[in-house]
Amino acid sequence: MDLNNNATVFAHLHRQPHPLRLPNAWDAGSALLIESLGAAAIATTSAGVAWSLGYRDGDKLPLELHLASIASIARVINVPLSVDIEGGYATAQHSLERVVARFIDVGAVGINIQDGADQPQTLCGKIGLARKVAERMGVKLYINARTDVYARNVVPAAMQVDETLARAKLYRDAGADGLFVLGVTDPQAIREISDNTELLLNVIAWPGLLPADQLAALGVRRVSVGSWIPQTLWSHTAKLTTDFLTDGGSEPLFSDAAPYAHINGCFPD
């Protein structure tokens, strides 16, 4: 895998006429399938990865398990790979610099890193460290700064645009490339944010959000689906399992199933 080439391609994908569409993957199989269906890049959902490995979302997944999962994804895809590293997994045992370096080592050319409930200055420090590590490694890492101003209602609704833009300036000065505003859906707010920041705007599939092609006119450069696909699959699996446990019938299991040989043949020897 050519990290520098993938990094260049990934950055370029954010500057196309239409927003980059990212149906987020949660393991190697989902990443391989998503790529095969035409995705220009793979981005992970932290929630989906955590759930697939038996952990809650929210910085609960052990770093080594996360790294192993990302390495398995990188092994089966050819397109650029961006990883949601949540708050950065920095602990007494793992410095943020080491964490970022290890994700780059296993194939990441982009990261999402979030402010969550922390003060924006905390994320600024993390962005700066991540940028220095990437530069030292010779990789133009795409740093997507996620802000939870909307998702967590950090400030009253009337102040959310201004607060988002204030954080965007801080994150841009710290070295971020993109701004990921989790939960924003109002077209006027999206337009105002995109018009007043140098960062490339990323939004996520959300109730009430316009389709991706319409978001292009508002200045959105990237649209991701987050954990919605694994959430839907969880519900579908629960229904199939409940029905089978209830009546033991096989037919519902066959109606939407892809052929075994087709799936098996998608994977490398």
N, C-alpha and C positions, 0 to 999 in steps of 0.2 A: 504493500500500500504506500503510495506517494503522498505523505502528509501535506507537503507544501502545495502540491497541485490540487489536492482536495480542499485545502484551506482557501486557495484562490478561487476555485469553482464555487465553493459555498458562499463566499463573500459576494461574488458576481450574481448568484441566484437571488440576492436581495435587491437587485437593481434592474429587474426585468419589468416589462410593461404591466404585468399582473403579479399580485402577491405570490410569494413562495408558499405552496400548500404543503403542510407537514402533518400527515396522519401518524401520530406518534406511536412508536413501537415499544414493546415491553420485554421482549426476549429475542433470541436469534431467529426463531421461526417466524414471528410476526414481522421482524425487520426484513427477512428474506422475501416474505409474501408482499409486503408493502412496496419494496423495491421492484419486484416483478410486475406489479400493477402500474408502474410508471412514475413512482415518486422520484424526484430529482435529488433528494437527500433524505437521510433518516435522522429523526430526532427522537429521543426517548422521553417517556413519561415517568417521572420519579415514582408516582403512585403505582403505575402498572408494574414497574420493575420490582418495587418493594412487595406488592401483593403476590407477584409470581414466585417470590422467594420466601413467602410466609411471614412478612413483616408489615407493620403499619407504615403508612406514608408519614412524612414529617421528620426527616433526619434520624429515623430509627434503624435503617438498613446498615448493617456493618460494612465498612469500607471495602474489605477484601471480597465480600460477596458481590458488591456492586461492581467492582473492577472486573471480576471474573465474568459477570454477565455482559459487560460492555465489550470485553475481549471476545466473547463468543459471538456477539453481534458483528463486530468488525471482521471476524473470520469469514462470514458468509455474504457480505455485501461489497459492492464496488463503489457506491456513491458516497459523498461526504457524510460524516457522522457527527452529530451534535448531542451532547449529554446534559441532562438536567442534574446538576450536582446540588440542588436545594440550597442550603446555607453554606456549603463548602466542606462539611464533614471534618472541620478542623477540631482536634482534641489535643489533650496533653501528649498523646502518642503520635499524632499525625498533624504536622503543620500544614497550613493551607497551601504553601508553596509546594510541598511534597505531594499533597493530594492532587493539585492541578497537573503537576509533572507526570504523575502516574496515569491520569486519565489521558493525557496526550500520548504517553508511551503505548497505551493499548489501542489508540486509533482515533481519539476525539480531535476534531478540528474546530469545534465550537462548544461552548458551555452556556447553560442558563444558570445564573446565580441570583438569589433573591434577597430582598430586604426583610420580608416577613413582618414580624412585630418589632424588629430592631430599628434604631435610629438610622437615617440614611448615611451618616458618616461611617457607620460600621461597614456597610456594603462598599462604600468608597474605598476603604482600606483593603478590602478583599479584592476588588477589581484591580486596584493598583498592583497588588502582589501577583495576581494571576497574569497581568500584562507583562510584568518583569520576568516571570518564569517562562512564559511563552517566547518572549524575545530572546532570552538566554538560550532556549532550545532551538531557536531559528524557525519557529512556526508562527504564522500570522493567525493566532487564535481569534475566532469570532466570539466576543463576549457579549452576551445578551443579558442585560440587567433587568430582572423582574421586580416590579414594584407592586405591592399589595394594597396600595391606597384605596382602590375600589373594592377589592375582594374582602378586605377587613374593615371597611368604613373607618379608615384611620382619622379622617376629618369629616365634618358635615358635608353633605352632597354639594352644596354651593361652592365649597372650597376645593373640591377634588381635582379639578383641572389645574388650578394654580399650584396645589401641592405636588401633583404629578410632574408639572413642568419644572418646579424648583428642584425636585429630586433628579429629573432628567439632566439638568445642567451640571449638578454635582457628579452624576455618574459619567457623563461625557467627559468632564474634566479629569476624572479618575482613569479614563482609558477604555470605557465601554464603546461598543459598536452599535448595539441595538437597545431598544427600550421595549420591554414586554409588560404591558399594562393588563394585568389579570382582571377580568370581569367588566371592563368597559364595553358598553354596547351603544350608547347614544351617539348617533352620527355627528351631531354638532360638537360634542366633546372630543370625539376621535379626530375630526378635522382640526379643531383648535390645538390639540396636542401635537399632531403631525406637522402642522404649520409653524410651530414655535419651538421645535427641537431639531438639532442636527442628527440626533440618533434615529436609526431606521425603526419604524414602529411595527411591533408585533402584537397582535391580539389573538384571543383564543375563542374557539367555538363556545357559544354561550346562548342561553335563551334570549331571543330578541335580536341577536346579531345579524346584520345584513350578510348576504352571500359574498364570497370572496371577490368576485368580479366587481361588485358594487363598492366594496371597500377600497378598491384600487383608486377610485375617484376621490376618496377621502385621505389618501396619502399612506395607506397601510401597505407595508412591504412584505409582511409575513403573517400567515394565519395557521395556527396549529390546532389540533383537536384535543390535546391533553389526555386525560384519562377516560374520555367518553366511550371510546371503543371497548376497552376492557370492562368498563362498567356495564355496557350493553351485553357483552358476552357473559358476564357474571349472571345477569338476569336470565339470559337465554339458557345457560347451563343449569341454573336452578330450576327452570320450568321443565326441561327435559328429564332431569334427575328425579324431580318430584313425581312427574307423570309415570316414569318407569318404576319407581318404588311403590307407587299406588296400584298400578294395574299390570305391570310387567310386560306391557306391549312393546314390540320392537319397531313397528312401522314409523313412529315419529322420529326415530333416530336416523332413518334413512333418507327422509324427504329432502333435507337441505345439506346432506353430507357430500363433501368432495371425495372423489375416488381415492382410496388408499394409495394406489400406484402413482397417481398424479402427484400427491403430496410428497411421497417418499422420493420420487424422481426429481423434485425441486432442489433437494439438498446435495451438496458436493460429496463425492466419495470420500 
